[in-house]
Amino acid sequence: MFKLIEDLMRPPAGMEFDFSQPAGEAALAPADGVSWRVFANPVTLFIGGVTAVLLELAEPSVRTGVWDHSSFQRDPSTRLRRTGFAAMMTVYGPRSAAEKLIARVVKMHGHVEGVTPGGVAYQANDPRLLDWVHATATFGFVEAYHQYAQRLSGAAKDAAFAEGQASSKLYGATGAPRSWAEWESLLTRTAPTLEESDILADFMRVMGEAPILPAPMRWLQRLLVRAAVQITPEPVRSLPQLRSRGLRVGEAALVRMLARLAGLLPLNDTPPAQAARRVAAPPLSSPQ
């Protein structure tokens, strides 16, 4: 079971990458920081990613851009793996490779623009939208880890936001929160614009039915989606499409058990394990 979820941490087909090279090269996020610990838990990584998407789909411009310009509806499993790989790269990847990947994403996003059903023009590289996307991602991963794997102090939560500054600025999110308090301030300012939509219902249906995990494990997939709804903050958690879609009685304890067990298992040859070997190795000497 855990291997199936752990596999979601691996690069998708065609994007294979050896996080153990080049020897000694640092990542954008510090190896001794909170982010390396948070992103190493595959259970809370899945939950937090879903929470982030729920918050993003509640924002009209982000929602339209994601739903109209991505492959999520056609192939949600591959889309999730590609997004997960980008997250792994920004946390664990060697800085040089992470910068190249981010530059490609920024270039691709430069072509993503349009108009929401409400008549508002949007562009994917708008710093305001990027701030929201990066803030919700950090919140989702940190809060999932905090609620289900291991409690984090206020200082640790602040550190997670601070550690994401290097990658967020490369993406163009010039005003992404640097602390938990700044995240809460952004959520308060953004809350009046967050709204219900049929797309939120479509997303919940896709996440429950898509073959992300094998059919016999679909119950686990749906459980983790409910865990994501459970930690989604207001006003989004009370939107009609999510109301009463959180955890049922007794399920929170089960999710915590799964997340804590996942944190005890060896990481094998996943990006966190490869990256740990890379940063521990002495840098390759330059040819004379």
N, C-alpha and C positions, 0 to 999 in steps of 0.2 A: 504493500500500500504506500509506504513512504517513498519507495523508489519511483513510483508513478508520479508523485508530486515533485520529487527531486528532479525528475527528468525535465520538468517545466523550466528549471533553472539553466538547462543546457542550451547552447545556440541552436537555432533551427537549421534544417537542411540548407546547405548553400551558404551558411554564415559561420561555419566552423572557425573557432579561434582558440589558440593556445594561450591561456592567461598566465602561464608560467614563464613566458618570455616577453621581452628580453630581461635577462637576469639583472636584478637590482633596481629596475626602473620603478619609481613610485607611481601611485595612482592619484587621481584627482582628489579622492577622499583619503584621509590619513588611515594607515593600517591599524593604528591603535585606537581608532575612534569608535563612536557609537554605530555609525552606518555599516561598518564591516560586520558588526555583531547582528544588527537587525536584518540585513539582507541575506544572512546565512541560514535563516529559518524558512524552509520552503512552504510550510503551512501558513505562517503569518504573511509571507510574501504574496501568496495567492489571495488571501483575504484582503490585505491592504491594497493590492492592485485593483480589486473589484470596488472597494470603497472609494478609491480615487476616481474611478471612471463614473461612478454614480454621482459624485459631486461635479465632475466635469460635464456630464450630460444634463445637469440641471441648469447650466449656464447656456443661454440661447446661442451665442456665437460659437462657443466651443462645441456645443452639441451638433450644430449644423455642419461645421467643418469636419468633425470626426465621422459623422454618419454618412455624409455625402462624398467624402474624399478618401475613405479608407476601405480596406478589404474586410472590415469586421463582419459585415452582414453575410458576405459570401464564404469567408473562411476564418471564423473566430479563433480557432486553435492556432493557426499560423500567425495571425495578427498578435495574439497574446504572447506567443513565443518571441516574435520579433521585438515587441515592446519590452518584454522581460530581458532580452539580450541587451537592448540599449541601456536599461537600468543597471544590469550587471557591469556593463562596460564603464559607465560613469562612476561606479563605486569601486570596482576591482581591477579594471583594465589598466594597462600601462598608459601613462599620461599621453604619450604620442599617439597611440591608437585611439584613445577616447576622443582626443581633439579632432582627429580625422573623421571619426564616425559622426560626431556632433556637427561638423562642418557640412557633411553630406545631408544630414537631416535638415539643417537650416536652409540649405540650397533647395531641397525638395519642398519645404514648407513655403518657400518664396513664391511657388506657383499655386498655392492653395488659398483661394479667396472666393468670395461670393456674397450672397445676401440671405439673411435669415428669413423664415416665413413672416416674421414681423416687420420686414423691410429694413433691417439694419445691416449695413455693409460690414464685412469682417475680412481680416487677413490673418493667416495662421501665425505670422511672425510679429503680430502686434504685441508689444511688451506687456500690455495689460492682460491679454489672454494668456501669454506665457507665464506671467506671474501666478495666475490662478492655477494653471496646469501643474507647475512645479510645486506650488504650495500644497495642493491637494494630494499630490503623489507623496510628498514627504509626510504629510499628516497621516495618510492612509497606512503607510508602512510602519511608521512609529507607533501609531495608536493600536494597530493590530498586534504588534509585538508586545506593547505595554499591557493590553487587555488579556491576551491569551498565552503569551510565552513567559515573559518576565517583566515585573514592574520596573519602570524607569523613573528616575528622579526628575525633578524639574530641570536640573542642570543638564542631565543627559538628553532630554527632549530639546532643550535649547541648542545643545551641541549638534544634534542631528540636522537641524535647520542650518546652522552655521557651516557645517561640513558640506552642504549642498551648494554653497555659494559659487564655488569655482565652476561647476558644471552649469548651473543656472545662468550665469553671466555669459558663458560661451553660447548657450542656446538663445540668448537675447532677453532673458527674464531679468531685467535690470532692477526690478523692485521686489523680487521674491523675498518672503519673510526670512529674517535672520534669527528668529527666536520664536518660541511658542506664543509669547504675548503678541508678536507681530502677526503670527498666523491668525490668532483669535480676532485681532483688529481687522485683518483683511476679510475674514469670514463675516464679521458684523457689517462691513461696508458693502459686501457683495450680496448678502442675504436678500435684500429687497428685489434683486434681479433674478434670483433663482426661481425656477418655475417647473410645474408638471409638464409632461408631454407623453405622447404615445410612444416615443422613442425609448423612454425609460422602461415602459412596459415591454417593448420589443427586446431591450437589452436583458431584462430579467428572464424573459422566455428563452433567449439564445443561451444565456449562461446556465440555464437549467437543463437544456436539451442538447447542446452542442457536444460532439464527441471529444471533449478536452481530456477526460479520463475515460477508460474503457466502460462499456455499458454496466458491468457488474459493480463498478465503483461510482456510478452516477449518483447514488445516495450521498456519497462523501462530497462530491462536487456541489450538490445542492445545499448540503449542510454548511459548507464553507461560504457559499454565496449568502446564506441567511446570516452567518456570522459577520459578513461584511456590512449587510444592512444594519445589523444591530449596533455597530459602532459609527455609523454615518451620522454626523451631527445635524441638529435642526438648523434651518427649517426643512432640509431635504428629506430626513427620515420620515416626516409626516406627510409627504406628498402622496396623493392617492395611489400611485403606482407602487409605493414602497410600504404603505401603512399595513401593519400586521404581517409584514414579510420577514421580520427578524427571527431570532432564535426562539424555539419553543421551550417549554418547561424542561429543565434538566440538560438541555443541549449545550449550554455555555460550559458546563463542567467537562463534557465530552470534548469540546473543541480545545479547551485548555490542556486536557490530557494529551491530545494528539499533538498540539504545538510544543508542549514541553518534552514529549518523547522525541519529536523531530529534532529538537535542539540538542539531544543527547547522542543522536546517531552520528557515525562518521560521515564526513562530507564527500568521501571518495574522491573522484576526479572532477568535481564541479568547479565552476569559476572561483568560489572562495578558497578552496583548497589549492588550486593552481596558483592563484595570486599570492597566497601566503608563502608558497615555495619561491615565487619570483622575488618578492621583496626581501626575503631572508637570504637570498643568494648574493654574493658579492658582485658588483657590476662588472661586466666584461671590460677588460682593458682595451683602450683604443690602440689600433695598430700604429707602430712608430714609423 
